[in-house]
Amino acid sequence: MSEEMTIQWCLKRAELMFKCIKGFMIEMASLVGDETRTVQFLVPK
């Protein structure tokens, strides 16, 4: 982790990612149709 990547920075970045994912999932759920969708998230170690 570099000096710019403080714990606070990482927390804010994670919060932004979760908000984007939430928005994406809400948008996908609102689409019309009976089609089943699967979303997979890959997180690096």
C-alpha positions as CSV (number, residue, x, y, z in Angstrom):
1,M,0.0,0.0,0.0
2,S,1.4,3.4,-1.0
3,E,1.3,6.6,1.1
4,E,-1.7,7.9,-0.9
5,M,-3.7,4.7,-0.1
6,T,-4.5,5.3,3.5
7,I,-7.2,3.4,5.4
8,Q,-9.6,6.3,5.0
9,W,-8.9,6.5,1.3
10,C,-9.6,2.8,0.9
11,L,-12.8,3.0,2.9
12,K,-14.1,5.9,0.7
13,R,-13.1,4.0,-2.4
14,A,-14.9,0.8,-1.2
15,E,-18.0,2.9,-0.4
16,L,-18.0,4.3,-3.9
17,M,-17.7,0.9,-5.4
18,F,-20.6,-0.5,-3.4
19,K,-22.8,2.5,-4.4
20,C,-21.9,1.9,-8.1
21,I,-22.7,-1.8,-7.8
22,K,-26.0,-1.1,-6.0
23,G,-27.0,1.3,-8.8
24,F,-26.1,-1.3,-11.4
25,M,-28.1,-4.0,-9.7
26,I,-31.1,-1.8,-9.3
27,E,-31.0,-0.8,-12.9
28,M,-30.7,-4.4,-14.0
29,A,-33.6,-5.5,-11.8
30,S,-35.8,-2.8,-13.3
31,L,-35.5,-4.1,-16.8
32,V,-38.6,-5.7,-18.2
33,G,-38.5,-9.4,-18.9
34,D,-38.6,-12.8,-17.3
35,E,-35.0,-13.5,-18.1
36,T,-32.8,-14.6,-15.2
37,R,-29.5,-12.8,-14.8
38,T,-26.4,-13.8,-12.9
39,V,-23.8,-11.2,-11.7
40,Q,-20.4,-12.5,-10.6
41,F,-17.9,-10.3,-8.7
42,L,-14.2,-11.1,-8.8
43,V,-12.0,-9.6,-6.1
44,P,-8.2,-9.8,-6.3
45,K,-6.4,-11.3,-3.3
